[in-house]
Structure formats: structure tokens, C-alpha cells
Amino acid sequence: MRYLMLIYGNEAQWNSLTPDQLAALIDEVDAFNAALDESGELLGADGLVPRARAVRMGQDGPVVTDGPYLEVKEFVGSYFVVDVDDDARAVEIARSYPGLRYGGNVELWPLLSRR
């Protein structure tokens, strides 16, 4: 089963990390990704540039707006996609994500099969 794992963070919390804490977290995430890559479970991972936009249908057709909205405290900062044997393994991976210790959240989305 393939899962999209969305990594949410709080900008105030991330900005409160010291340079050493941030460097340590980046090293931990790199090791986390390397272990999943080595196991063959990681299909891809990327950080997101903070320039999200939304397209919604308005009265006169599609409307593009900036996002996320200013009142949002958490934002999607990165994602990774895994291919695992079952839901329990997906949850295990999400629970081991290093950023959780710094106030991050992981949202799991099962992906529809391409087949």
C-alpha cells in the first residue's frame, strides 16, 4: 500500500530552534529518509516552498488565491511517499518521524492504486 505522509509544522516552533537544534533535526530526518530508502519503502520525499496557492471555482470560473490563510498556525512543509505492506507499518513510520518531537505532525493518506 502506498501512503502520502504530509509533514505539518508550526513556523513559530521551527523558528525557535537554535541553529544546532535545527542542524541536528535535519541530520535525523536525513537518516530517517535514508533508512526508508534502504528498506525500499521510500518512493519520494521533498520539502515544499512556502508559496502555496489554491484554485477554487468562483461564480465566473476558477479563482486562484494565496494560501495557506494567514490565520493558519500549521502548514504543510514537506511530504514523503512510502510503499509499505500494511497500515500498521505506515503508522509505525509516521510515529517515528523525528520532527514530531519539535511540534510537527504527520498526516497519513492512503493512495489509490494505479492498477
N, C-alpha and C positions, 0 to 999 in steps of 0.2 A: 504494500500500500504506500502510495506517495502522500506526503504531507507538506503543506506550506506552513512554515513557522514564522510568524510575524513578531519581530522584536520591538516592543514598546519601551520608551524611556521618558523620563521627565527631565527637561532641559535644565531646570534648577539643580536637580540632583547630580546630573552628569557634570555640570559646570562647577559643582562644589568639590569635585575630586581634585586632589593635588596632582601635579604632573607625574609624580612617582606612582600614585594610585592608578591613574589613567594608563600609564605605560604597563603596569602590572596587569590590569584588566585586559588590555589589548593583547598582551602575551598569552593570557589564559584563553581568550577567545580564539586566537590563532591555533593554540594547542588543541582546543575543543574541536575546531574545524578540521585540523589535520587528523585527529583520531577518527572522526566520522568519514573523512576521505579515505583513510587507510582501510577502514572496515567495509568500504564500498557503499555506504549508506548515504553519503552526501552527494546530491546531484548538482548543487549550486548554492552560492551564498554571495550576497552583495550588500553594501551599505547604500543608503538612499540619500540623495542630495536634497537638502531641505527647501524644495521648491514644488510642493505638491499643488495640483490643481484638480478641480472636479468638473465634470461635464454632466449637466442635468438638462432635462427637457423643460424649456420655458414655454410661454404662450406662443412665441414666434419662432420656436425651434430650439436647438441645443444652445445652452448658455455655459460658458466657461467661467469659473470663479476660482479665486485663490483659496488655498486650504493648506493645512488644516485651519480651522477657525481660531481666532485669537484667544478665545476663552478655553480652548483645549489645553489641558496641562500635560497630557501624554501624547506622544506622537510615534509613528512608525519610523524607526531609524535604520532598520535593516531587516533582512529576511534570509532564510535558508530553506532549501527543499531537500527532504530526505526520502528515501525509499526503504521502508522497513517491513518486517514480517507481519507486524500486527500493531494494534492501537496501544497496547501496553508498552511496546518499545518506543513508540512516538512520545508517549507521556514521560517515559524514563529519560529520553534525550532532552525534552523540554525542561524537566525538573533539574537537570544537571547543567543548564546553561549558566555560565559564570556571571553574567550581568544581573541575575536575579538578586544577588547579594547587595547590589547597588541600587535597588528600587526598580529594576527593569521588570518587564512582564513578557511572557511568551504566549502567543495565541496560536493554537493548532487548528489548521484547516485541512481536513481530508480532501484530496484532489480527485476529481472524476477520472476514471480510467480512460486512457486514449484508445483503448482497444474495444 
